């Protein structure tokens, strides 16, 4: 067989497999039964230089970048009785305020436990449960579980952030199967004594420096956690395009082991300080960020970008000098000056919450066309599409649903949406352009169980593209 033709056939079947995965394995539903694509940011309560405090304006800014989820990084040192640590009631009040700010803006919350605030935290002691380390860890979680068990805006708990091996004389596979998976089971079982229904987000071992699989520093999970409502939550920080797809294919396989969806819990290669003043370096970031984002969307997975913060603290973990995960460049705790070479990709258009089923969606960065294939469910409420017109469609945009409906938004007129064509059963009153949130809202589909293709296109001429 011609090897070129063989390669084409293999690529075709890979794409078909990717599409079927997007349709079946990664579906997240909200309390109304809508198909949701979780997208948002990691929110820190401390950046190493001190406390971080967020305002309603910060959350609105988050929403105007497409966020419908936040992942709040918990500080174990303020929730536990590990040495040098204690439960701080004022910290719990701070968490309450972040959850409430999220609610006010339609942003759901996931909590993630980090150990950085516990000086001398020993991963080996944790795995071996020396001095009851696991029980102490679970007690810290109980402060959160009891507090938010009746809050439907809190969707779940990322149980152990980036567990490490460090100097333990053990393989990553044995460490995962013998220790990490049983610890996840233990934590989940303790949670179930208090509450049911929240999602349990679980990560893999963060490998030591110099260790990696396909240039990705996270070990493979080859064993089922064997519990309900588990979401595999990998991280990917990759600046080599050729390794992004193999890594994501591996993650898909690991997610399937857990019989649940996947949420990419952190992504986006950290930004070198020098990149802010180099156009050529920014173009490199744009290239592999776009490649990564396109792959995420082809899989239909939710994604969380680190961090929704400013540039007050930088670290020297890359050979090129000071670097950060912050999406804002101002030297403050919470910034406003976007690193647009990454934020314009993070804040790309997508279907946020659909009454029905999303089959596939794709935003083409070159043409600025969002295409969504879906099946309607007319009894599940409103459908929401994040458009980000202020950054992606300053020239206006056209909404095209099949061959039946054509709407335009003219930013000069500031008149919301105008109908140019309607040969179906569509009612104009069911369409809302939310300028503040940069969302297109469709209050109700005219028909149930209808296959539709919706397109968002640049411009207001109504010409087919």
matplotlib code that plots the C-alpha trace (Angstrom):
import matplotlib.pyplot as plt

x = [0.0, 1.1, 2.5, 1.1, -2.4, -1.9, -1.1, -4.2, -6.4, -4.8, -5.3, -9.0, -9.7, -7.9, -10.2, -13.3, -12.2, -11.7, -15.1, -16.8, -15.0, -16.2, -19.8, -19.8, -17.2, -16.7, -20.3, -20.9, -24.5, -25.7, -28.6, -31.0, -29.6, -27.9, -24.7, -22.0, -18.5, -16.6, -14.1, -12.4, -9.5, -7.5, -8.2, -5.5, -6.1, -2.4, 0.4, 3.5, 3.7, 0.6, -3.2, -5.1, -8.5, -11.0, -13.9, -17.1, -15.4, -12.7, -15.4, -17.2, -13.8, -13.5, -17.0, -16.2, -13.3, -15.6, -15.4, -18.3, -16.1, -13.5, -11.0, -10.1, -6.7, -7.1, -4.3, -3.9, -2.0, -5.2, -7.5, -5.6, -3.8, -0.5, 2.6, 2.6, -1.0, -4.4, -8.0, -8.5, -12.2, -11.4, -10.1, -13.4, -15.2, -12.8, -13.7, -17.4, -16.9, -15.2, -18.0, -20.6, -18.8, -18.9, -22.6, -23.4, -21.8, -23.0, -19.6, -19.5, -16.8, -14.4, -12.1, -8.5, -6.4, -2.7, 0.0, 2.4, 1.4, 2.4, 6.1, 7.9, 5.0, 6.2, 4.7, 6.3, 4.7, 1.4, 1.5, 2.7, 0.2, 2.8, 1.4, -2.1, -1.2, -4.1, -6.6, -5.4, -5.7, -9.2, -10.2, -9.1, -11.4, -14.3, -14.2, -15.0, -17.4, -19.6, -19.6, -20.7, -22.6, -25.9, -24.5, -25.3, -22.9, -20.0, -19.6, -16.8, -13.4, -10.0, -8.7, -4.9, -3.1, 0.0, 1.0, 4.8, 7.2, 10.3, 13.0, 10.9, 12.6, 9.5, 8.3, 5.6, 3.3, 3.7, 3.4, 0.1, -1.4, -0.2, -0.6, -2.3, -5.3, -6.1, -5.8, -8.3, -10.6, -10.2, -10.9, -13.9, -15.3, -15.0, -16.7, -19.6, -20.3, -21.0, -22.5, -23.2, -23.5, -20.4, -17.7, -14.4, -11.6, -8.4, -4.9, -1.9, 1.6, 3.6, 6.9, 10.4, 12.4, 14.0, 11.3, 8.5, 6.3, 6.2, 7.8, 4.8, 5.7, 2.7, 2.8, 0.2, -2.8, -3.3, -5.9, -9.5, -10.2, -13.4, -15.7, -18.7, -18.5, -14.7, -13.4, -9.9, -8.1, -4.8, -2.5, -0.7, 2.0, 3.4, 5.2, 6.1, 3.2, 4.2, 3.7, 0.3, -1.8, 0.0, -0.4, -4.1, -4.7, -3.0, -5.2, -8.3, -7.4, -6.8, -10.1, -11.9, -10.6, -12.6, -15.9, -16.4, -15.6, -12.2, -11.4, -8.0, -7.4, -4.5, -3.0, -0.9, 2.8, 4.1, 5.0, 8.6, 8.9, 10.9, 7.9, 6.0, 8.5, 9.1, 6.7, 8.5, 8.2, 4.6, 3.9, 5.4, 3.0, 0.1, 1.0, 1.1, -1.7, -4.0, -2.9, -3.7, -7.0, -8.1, -7.3, -9.3, -12.3, -12.1, -12.4, -15.2, -13.4, -13.5, -10.4, -9.1, -6.3, -3.8, -3.9, -6.4, -3.9, -1.3, 2.4, 3.3, 5.3, 7.5, 9.6, 12.8, 11.6, 12.4, 15.9, 14.9, 14.6, 11.7, 8.3, 4.7, 1.4, -0.4, -2.6, -2.2, 1.2, 0.7, 2.7, -0.2, -2.0, -5.0, -4.3, -6.2, -3.5, -4.0, -1.3, -3.4, -1.2, -2.6, -5.9, -7.4, -6.9, -8.2, -11.3, -12.3, -16.0, -17.7, -21.0, -21.2, -24.4, -26.7, -30.3, -29.6, -26.4, -23.3, -22.0, -19.0, -17.8, -14.9, -13.6, -11.4, -8.9, -8.0, -11.6, -13.1, -16.0, -17.5, -19.4, -21.5, -23.4, -26.0, -29.3, -31.9, -33.9, -36.5, -37.5, -34.1, -34.0, -31.8, -28.8, -25.7, -22.9, -19.9, -19.0, -16.4, -17.5, -15.5, -12.2, -13.2, -16.0, -15.4, -16.7, -20.0, -21.1, -23.7, -25.6, -26.6, -28.7, -28.9, -30.5, -33.5, -32.3, -29.9, -29.3, -26.7, -25.2, -24.1, -21.8, -22.4, -26.1, -25.9, -29.3, -28.7, -29.7, -31.5, -33.2, -32.4, -34.0, -36.4, -37.9, -38.5, -40.4, -37.9, -39.2, -37.0, -38.0, -36.1, -32.7, -30.8, -27.4, -25.9, -23.4, -22.1, -21.4, -20.6, -23.0, -25.6, -28.6, -31.3, -34.2, -35.9, -35.5, -38.6, -38.4, -37.3, -34.8, -33.8, -30.4, -28.9, -25.8, -25.2, -22.5, -21.1, -19.4, -17.6, -19.3, -22.9, -23.5, -25.3, -23.3, -22.6, -19.0]
y = [0.0, 3.5, 4.9, 8.3, 6.8, 4.7, 7.8, 9.5, 6.5, 6.4, 10.2, 9.8, 7.1, 9.2, 12.1, 9.9, 8.5, 12.0, 13.1, 10.1, 10.7, 14.3, 13.1, 10.4, 10.4, 14.0, 15.2, 17.4, 18.3, 21.1, 20.9, 21.6, 18.8, 21.1, 20.0, 22.3, 22.9, 24.0, 26.7, 29.2, 30.0, 29.0, 31.6, 31.8, 33.0, 33.8, 34.4, 34.0, 37.8, 37.9, 37.6, 38.0, 39.7, 39.7, 42.1, 41.8, 43.6, 41.0, 38.3, 40.2, 40.5, 36.7, 36.1, 38.5, 36.1, 33.2, 31.8, 29.7, 27.9, 28.8, 26.5, 27.9, 26.8, 25.9, 26.4, 23.3, 25.3, 27.3, 24.3, 21.6, 20.7, 19.7, 21.0, 24.8, 24.9, 25.6, 26.1, 29.8, 30.9, 34.1, 32.0, 30.1, 33.5, 34.4, 31.2, 32.0, 35.4, 33.9, 31.3, 34.1, 36.3, 33.3, 32.8, 36.5, 36.1, 32.6, 31.0, 27.5, 26.6, 23.7, 23.6, 22.3, 21.3, 22.4, 21.6, 24.4, 26.4, 23.5, 23.9, 20.6, 18.7, 15.2, 13.3, 10.1, 10.5, 11.2, 8.0, 5.9, 7.6, 8.3, 9.9, 9.7, 12.2, 11.0, 11.4, 14.9, 15.6, 14.3, 16.4, 19.5, 18.5, 17.9, 21.7, 22.3, 19.4, 20.3, 23.9, 23.5, 20.3, 22.0, 24.6, 23.6, 26.2, 24.2, 21.4, 19.3, 18.9, 18.4, 16.1, 16.2, 18.8, 17.6, 14.7, 14.2, 11.3, 13.2, 10.9, 7.8, 4.7, 3.5, 3.5, 5.9, 3.0, 1.4, 4.7, 5.4, 1.9, 1.0, 4.4, 7.2, 5.3, 3.8, 7.3, 8.7, 5.8, 6.6, 10.3, 9.7, 7.2, 9.7, 12.4, 10.0, 9.9, 13.6, 14.3, 12.7, 14.1, 16.4, 15.5, 14.0, 15.5, 13.3, 14.0, 11.9, 12.0, 15.1, 13.6, 14.7, 17.1, 15.2, 12.5, 12.7, 10.8, 12.3, 15.5, 15.7, 15.7, 13.7, 10.0, 7.6, 6.3, 2.7, 1.7, 2.6, 4.5, 2.5, 5.1, 7.1, 10.7, 10.6, 13.2, 12.7, 16.1, 16.1, 19.2, 20.0, 22.6, 22.0, 24.3, 21.6, 21.1, 17.6, 16.3, 17.9, 15.4, 12.2, 13.5, 14.3, 10.9, 9.3, 11.4, 10.3, 6.7, 7.4, 9.3, 6.3, 4.1, 6.3, 6.0, 9.8, 13.0, 14.8, 18.3, 19.7, 21.2, 23.4, 24.3, 26.8, 26.9, 29.6, 33.0, 34.2, 37.8, 38.6, 37.4, 40.5, 42.6, 40.2, 40.0, 36.9, 35.1, 36.1, 34.6, 31.3, 31.3, 32.1, 29.2, 26.4, 27.9, 27.8, 24.3, 23.2, 25.0, 23.5, 20.0, 20.6, 21.7, 18.8, 16.5, 18.6, 18.8, 21.5, 23.5, 25.6, 28.2, 29.2, 31.9, 34.7, 37.0, 39.7, 39.7, 40.5, 37.3, 35.6, 32.5, 31.1, 27.6, 28.0, 28.3, 31.6, 33.6, 34.8, 33.4, 33.1, 31.5, 34.8, 36.0, 39.7, 41.6, 44.3, 44.0, 43.7, 40.8, 40.8, 42.6, 44.1, 44.3, 41.2, 39.2, 39.3, 36.8, 34.2, 35.7, 36.0, 32.3, 31.4, 33.6, 32.1, 31.6, 28.3, 26.8, 27.3, 25.6, 23.9, 22.6, 19.4, 17.7, 19.2, 16.9, 18.9, 22.5, 24.3, 27.9, 28.5, 31.2, 32.1, 32.7, 33.6, 31.2, 29.2, 26.1, 24.0, 20.8, 20.0, 18.2, 20.3, 19.6, 22.3, 21.6, 22.2, 26.0, 28.5, 27.8, 30.1, 30.7, 32.8, 35.0, 37.5, 40.0, 42.8, 41.0, 38.6, 40.5, 44.2, 44.4, 42.7, 39.1, 37.0, 34.1, 31.5, 28.4, 26.0, 27.6, 28.8, 31.7, 34.7, 37.3, 40.0, 42.1, 45.6, 47.1, 50.6, 50.5, 49.0, 47.5, 43.9, 41.5, 42.1, 39.4, 39.2, 35.8, 33.4, 30.5, 28.3, 28.6, 30.9, 33.7, 36.8, 37.2, 34.0, 35.6, 37.9, 39.5, 40.1, 42.9, 42.9, 39.2, 38.9, 36.0, 35.0, 33.5, 31.4, 31.1, 28.2, 26.0, 25.9, 22.1, 19.2, 16.6, 18.6, 18.3, 21.8, 23.5, 27.0, 29.3, 32.5, 34.4, 37.8, 40.8, 41.8, 41.5, 38.2, 36.7, 33.0, 32.1]
z = [0.0, -0.7, 2.6, 2.0, 1.5, 4.6, 6.6, 5.4, 6.4, 9.8, 10.3, 9.2, 11.8, 14.5, 13.7, 13.7, 17.1, 18.4, 17.3, 18.9, 22.1, 22.1, 21.7, 24.4, 27.1, 28.3, 28.7, 31.8, 32.8, 35.0, 37.4, 34.5, 32.4, 29.9, 28.2, 29.7, 28.6, 31.8, 31.1, 33.4, 35.6, 38.7, 41.4, 44.0, 47.6, 48.0, 45.5, 47.8, 48.3, 50.4, 50.2, 47.0, 47.0, 44.2, 43.5, 41.5, 38.6, 38.5, 38.2, 35.5, 33.7, 34.0, 32.6, 29.6, 28.9, 28.7, 32.2, 33.6, 36.2, 38.7, 40.5, 43.9, 45.2, 48.9, 51.3, 53.5, 56.1, 56.8, 57.0, 58.9, 62.0, 60.3, 62.1, 62.0, 60.6, 62.0, 60.8, 60.3, 60.4, 58.5, 55.6, 55.4, 55.2, 52.3, 50.5, 51.0, 49.4, 46.3, 45.9, 46.2, 43.7, 41.4, 41.9, 41.3, 37.8, 36.9, 37.7, 39.2, 41.8, 42.2, 45.2, 44.8, 47.8, 47.6, 50.3, 49.6, 52.8, 55.1, 55.7, 55.5, 54.1, 53.3, 50.4, 51.7, 55.1, 53.4, 51.2, 54.1, 56.5, 59.1, 62.2, 60.7, 57.9, 55.7, 58.4, 59.1, 55.4, 55.3, 58.3, 56.4, 53.5, 55.9, 56.7, 53.1, 52.5, 55.5, 54.6, 50.9, 50.8, 50.1, 47.7, 44.1, 42.8, 44.2, 41.7, 43.3, 44.8, 43.3, 46.0, 45.7, 43.6, 41.8, 44.1, 44.1, 44.3, 45.3, 46.7, 47.2, 45.8, 43.9, 40.3, 39.3, 38.4, 41.8, 43.6, 41.7, 42.1, 45.6, 47.3, 45.3, 44.0, 47.5, 49.0, 46.4, 47.4, 51.1, 50.6, 48.5, 50.9, 53.7, 51.6, 51.0, 54.7, 54.6, 51.2, 47.8, 44.3, 44.0, 41.5, 42.6, 40.5, 40.6, 39.2, 38.4, 40.0, 39.1, 37.9, 39.1, 37.0, 34.2, 34.2, 31.6, 29.2, 25.7, 27.2, 29.7, 33.4, 34.6, 35.3, 33.7, 35.7, 34.6, 37.3, 37.9, 41.1, 41.1, 42.5, 41.2, 39.9, 39.3, 36.8, 35.6, 35.9, 34.1, 33.7, 30.5, 30.1, 26.7, 24.2, 21.7, 19.2, 18.2, 21.8, 22.5, 20.6, 21.9, 25.4, 25.0, 23.5, 26.5, 28.8, 27.0, 27.6, 31.3, 31.6, 30.1, 32.9, 35.4, 33.5, 33.7, 31.9, 31.8, 32.9, 32.0, 35.4, 34.4, 31.0, 29.1, 29.1, 31.5, 30.2, 30.3, 31.4, 28.2, 26.1, 26.9, 24.9, 22.0, 19.1, 17.7, 21.0, 21.3, 17.9, 19.1, 22.1, 19.9, 17.6, 20.3, 22.4, 19.3, 18.5, 22.1, 22.2, 19.0, 20.3, 23.5, 21.5, 19.2, 22.3, 23.8, 27.1, 29.8, 30.5, 33.4, 32.8, 35.4, 36.8, 37.0, 38.7, 38.1, 37.9, 41.5, 41.8, 39.2, 39.5, 37.9, 37.0, 33.3, 31.8, 30.0, 33.2, 35.4, 34.4, 35.5, 34.8, 35.4, 32.5, 33.4, 33.1, 35.7, 38.9, 41.2, 42.9, 40.5, 37.3, 34.3, 31.6, 29.6, 27.9, 24.8, 22.9, 25.3, 26.5, 23.0, 22.6, 26.1, 25.5, 22.2, 21.3, 22.4, 23.4, 27.2, 28.1, 25.6, 26.2, 24.4, 23.3, 21.8, 19.1, 18.0, 18.1, 16.6, 16.5, 13.5, 14.5, 10.9, 9.7, 13.1, 12.5, 15.3, 14.2, 16.6, 15.7, 18.3, 19.1, 20.8, 24.0, 24.2, 27.9, 29.5, 29.6, 27.8, 25.7, 26.0, 23.6, 24.7, 21.7, 23.0, 20.3, 21.9, 21.0, 18.1, 16.3, 16.6, 13.0, 14.1, 13.7, 12.0, 13.6, 11.1, 12.1, 9.2, 6.1, 8.2, 10.3, 9.8, 12.6, 12.8, 15.5, 14.4, 17.0, 15.6, 16.0, 19.5, 18.9, 20.0, 17.3, 14.0, 11.9, 8.2, 7.4, 9.0, 7.1, 10.1, 13.4, 15.1, 17.3, 17.7, 21.3, 22.1, 21.1, 23.4, 22.9, 26.4, 25.8, 29.4, 29.5, 25.8, 25.4, 22.9, 24.8, 23.1, 25.5, 23.9, 20.8, 18.6, 18.2, 20.4, 19.3, 16.2, 14.7, 14.1, 12.9, 14.4, 13.0, 14.3, 11.4, 11.3, 9.7, 9.2, 5.4, 5.8, 2.9, 3.1, 4.0]

ax = plt.figure().add_subplot(projection="3d")
ax.plot(x, y, z, "-o")
ax.set_aspect("equal")
plt.show()
